[in-house]
Amino acid sequence: MAKTSMKWRENMPWLLLCENKESRNVFDLSNNKCYKFHIPDSFGKRCYGTGSGWILSVGLDHHIHLFNPITAARLDLPSIHALPHQPRGEDGELPYEDPTIENQLVRDEFIHDALVAPQQDCNDDESSLLVVVIYGLPPYNYIAVAKPGDSKWAHIEPIEGYIHEFAEAAYCPGLGLILFMTYQGTLCFWDLRLNKPLALQPYLPSPVCFPIDYLTTKYYRKFYLVESFGNILAVLRWVDVYVVQLSEDRFVDGMGNSVSYFDKLGYNTSYFEVYKLDIHANKWIEMDDLEDLALFVGNSPASSVTASSFKGCQGNSIYYTDDSGFEETWKCTVDELGGRDMGVYNFPEQTTLPFYSGDDSLSSYSVPLWFHPQIN
């Protein structure tokens, strides 16, 4: 196994693109260059960014690994079958009886989010890594933790009333906490300094009060948590969803509208809102300027850099990739592929430009993701 350096430092994220035959391209934004890597641990697997140099992969065999795309190092984690809650419910049934479809369903949809954090101050040791996953087939949602080499995952006890709602996690090294945010924006935390109990604690309600009918609007939305140089930011992403091809198989709903479950959809990110946590006042403050910050969100834990420290990085902006949270939408597109919703959003001007134009950003199960390259 190749030995990797786990120094947690500010560095420019790289973009891991979709697999192409037996290789994958990695895009270096600061140099506007692609590098080809042979990464067998990613072939045919669903991949998740972890907010570090490690990427979590899930295979059709339900095995879970961490791999470093630069050094080819690999760490074994407990499999999906070692999670406290299994894909099959108490009745032992899944939506599909075909084992092939069942394996694809579990690979593609069972894990929602992953995070890697060191357990101690000395973080060069791979045995100190703590891996957090948010998982479960809809509508279920759980949190579990494990270390490389463990035989099973440990369950983190949820807060009553929030058992199925967690969407995002962020590691705060200065506070010794892992933060979790629900789909509605409620903030909770797990204190790494306490060995027991493995339980979440509530902290703050959502920075946004959503209208009661937000689920029936044309927008999807997703919260991201960012630990940014000691500050906690909540980034709210709004995605516009629209019909591009009508289906002839239609019915009239209770509101008198002609609808169909088979219309082909299009989608694109419309705008972002950013909120900063005031720890002393215990409240969120909406931001209208990111100054020299560049935020990175998508199919991985969100991160930030000081833009002026890196060539080719645009400050006061949000770089975004497609998100596995929008999978139900991309599977309703004409080609049923995700990965097309990528760009750099100028925060004060509310405009978007592309940052990558290659043809290897589309996939039916594993879209591009950010990772922070870590090498000796």
N, C-alpha and C positions, 0 to 999 in steps of 0.2 A: 504494500500500500504506500502510495506516495505521501510524504509528510507535507502538510500545508500550514502556512502561518495564519493564525486566527486573530491577528491584530485588528481590533475594531477601530477604524479610522475613517475620516472623511475621504471618500474617493468617488470618482465619477461612475455611475452605473453603466454597465454594458447591457445590450439587448440580446437575449438568446432567441433566435428565430426558429421557425418550424423545421422539422426534419426534412431532408431532401436526399432520398435514397439512403446512403450509408454515412451521411455527414450532416452537420448543422452549421449554419453561419452564425457568427457572433458579430454584432454591429457595435463599433466603438464610435460613439457620438462625437467625442471631442476631436477625432481625426477624420470623421466621415468615411471610415473604412470598414470593410467586412473581413473577418478572418474565418477560415474554414477549419472546423474541428471534427475529428472522429470521436463521437461520444456514444458508444454502444449502450451505456446505461440509460440513455434517453430514447432509444428507438422503440416505437410502438407503445410508449408510456405517456401517461398524463403527468405533466411537470408543473411544479409550483415554485415561484420564488419564495425565499425565506427571510429576506431582509439582510442577507449576508452573502458570502461567496459560495455557499452551498445551495443546491437545488434539490427539492424533494421530488421523487418519482414514484408513481404507482403503476404497476403492470397488470396485464390481464390475469396473471397468476395471483394477484392481490398482495404481492410482496412490496414492501416500502423500503426505499433507500435514500440516503443523501449522497450526492455526487458533486464533485468540483469540476466544472466543464473545462477549466484551464489545465489542471494537473492530472485529471482522470482519477483522483482519489475517490474512494467509495466507502461509506459507512453503512452498516446494516441496522435497520430499525425493526421493531416488531411488526408483523404483518397486519393487514386489515382484520384477520381472524382473531387477533389478540387485543382488539379494541373492546372496551367494556360493553358497548352497544353494537350489535351486529346488523348487517344489511337486512337479514330476514327478521321479521317481527316475531312477536310471541306466538303467532299462528304459523310461523315457518314459511310464510308466503312472500314472494316478490312480485312485482308487476308483470314479469315475464317468466314463462316456464322453460323457454329455450336457454340452455346453459351458455351458449355463445353470446346471446343478447344480454343475459344476466351478468356475465363477466364484464362486458363492455359498459353496462350501466354502472356497476360498482366502480370500475376504473375511472369512468368519466365524471361521476356525480357524487360519489360517497364522501370524498374529502373536499371541503370548500376553501380552506385557507391553511397556511402553514407558516410557522415562525421558528427561527433558531436564535437562542440566547445562551450566553455563557452562564454557568452557575456560580462562578467565583471570580475574584479579581484577576487571577492569573488565567487568561483566556487563550493561551497558546496550546493548551492541552485539549485534544478532541474529546476526551472523556468528560470534560466539564460542560459540554454542550447540552442544552435542554431543548427539546423539540416539542412544540405545541401545535396541535391540529384542531381545527373546527371541522366537525364531520357529521354525517347522517343523511339518509335519503329524505327528501321532502315528505312531510313538513317537519321532520325531526332534526334537531341540531344540538350537538354535544361538544364538550371540550375535553381533550385528553393530552397527557404529557408523557414523554419517555426520553431516555438517553440512549445513544448508540450502544448496541450490545445487550440492551434489556430484552427480556423475553415477553413482556406484556406492557400495555399502556395503562397509566393510572388515570382515573377519572377525576376531574375537577368539578366539585359540587356547584351547581348553578344557584343563582338567587331565585327565590320563589317568585314566580310570575314571569321569568325571563328564560325559561328552559329551552325554548326553540328559536331564539331570536338573535344569536350572536353572528356577526358578519365579518369582523375585522379585529386584529390584534396588533399591538405595538410593544416593543421592549424599551424600557426607560432605565438605562444603566445608572444614571445619577440617583434615581429614587429607589432602585432595587425592586421595581414593579413591572409586571406585564399588564398592560391596559387592554380592555376589550370594549368594543362598541357594538350595540345592537343595530338592527336594521332601522330602528326608529331614532337612533342617535343617543341612547342612554349610555353613559360611561360607567364602567365597572373596573375593578382591579384585582389582581392576585399578587400578594406580597411574597416575593421569592425568599425573603429572609426568614419566613416562618415555615418550618418543615410540615407542621400539621396545624389546622386541617387544610386539605387541598380544597379550598372553597373561595368563591368570589365574594367581593364586598362591593356594595353600591357606592357611587360617588356623586355623579351629577346627571340631571336630566338632559335631554337633547337641546342643542343650541337652536334648533328650528322647530316651530310648531307647525306640523303639516296639516293642511285642510282635511276634513273628514273624508272627502271624496278623492284624495290623491291617488288611490289605487285605480280609479276609473279614468284618469287623465291619460294623455298621450305620452307622458314622460315616465321613464324609469329613473331611479336614483340610487346612489350608493355612497356610503360614508367611508372615508379612509382616515386612519390615525397616523400622525407623523410626529416622531420625537425629533425636534429640530434644534440642535445646539442648546439643549436645556429647556426649550419650550415645547408644549404639547399643542399641536394643531389638529383640527378636524376639517377635512376637505370633503365637501358635498358635491358630487358629480351628477348632473342632470343629463339624461340621454333621451333624445327625441326619437320616437318610434312611429313609423308611418307605413301605410299599405302601398306596395308597388305593383302588386298583381292580385286581382280579385279572383276568388274561387266561385265556381257556379254552385257549389254545394253550400247553401245558405239557409238561415232560419231567422225568424223575427223574435227578438228578445223581449223581455218584460217592459222595456221602454219604447217598443215599437220600432227599434232599429234593425235593419237588415245586417246580420253578422255571420261570420263563418270562422270555424277553427282552422281552416285550410288556406286562408289568404297568405300570400307571400309578403314578408315585411322587409323594410329597410330601417336602418337606425344609425344615428351618429350623435356624438357628444355635443350638447348645445352650449352649456356654460358651467362654471364652477363657482362655489362659494367657499370661503375659508374663514375659520373661526379659531381664535387663540384662547387657550385656557388661562384665566387669571387665577392662579393657585391660592393667592391670599384672600381674594374676594369670593372664591368658589363660584365663578360664573364664566360664561363664554363671551368673548368680544369679537364681533365681526371685523374682518380686516378688509381694507380697500387698497392695500399696497403691500406687495411682498418684498419690495426693495431689491436687494441683490440675491434673494433666494431663488433657487430653481427646485421645484417639487417634482417627484416621480411617482406616479400611481399606475395601477393596473392589476395584472394577474400576479401580484406579489405585495408584501408589506410595503407601505409607502416610505419614501426617504427624501432627504433634501441635501443640497450642497450649496456652498457659496459660489455663485456663477462666475464671478470675476477670477476665481482661482483656477478655472479650467478653460482651455481654448475651445471655442465653438459652442460654449454653453450660454444660453440666453437667460438672463436674470428676469425677475418679476414674472415668471412663467411657470406653467405646469405641463410637464411632459407626460403623456398618457398613452397606454396601450389598451387593447381590448381586455375585457375582464370576464373571468369564468362565471361571475355572477349574472352575466347577461346571456348565458348559454341558451336559455329557452328562447331568446329572441333570435340569436344567430342561426339556430336550427330551424327557424321559420323563414329564413331568407331563401332566395331562389336556388342558390348552390349549397345551402345548409352548411356554410363554412364561417368560422369566426376568425378574427384577427385584422379585419379591415378598419376598425375604428381606432386609429392611432393619429397623433398629432402633437403639436406644441401650442399651448393656449396662452396667448398674451393676456395676463390677468387684468391690468388696468384698461386695455383697449378692447377686451372681450372678443378677440379675433383668433383664428386658428390657422396654422400652416402645417404642411406635412414635414416630417423630419426623416422619413425613410420611404423609398419608392421601389424597393425590390419586390420580386414576385414570390418570396418565400415567407410571407407573413400570414398565410391562410391555412387553417386546419379545421378538421371536424371535431377534434377533442383536446388539443393542446396548443393554445395560442401563445404568441411571443410574451416574454416576461423580462423584467429587470433583475439583474444580480450585480453584486459588487465584487469585482475580480480580486481574489486574494491568492497570492503566490509567494514563494520564498524570495 
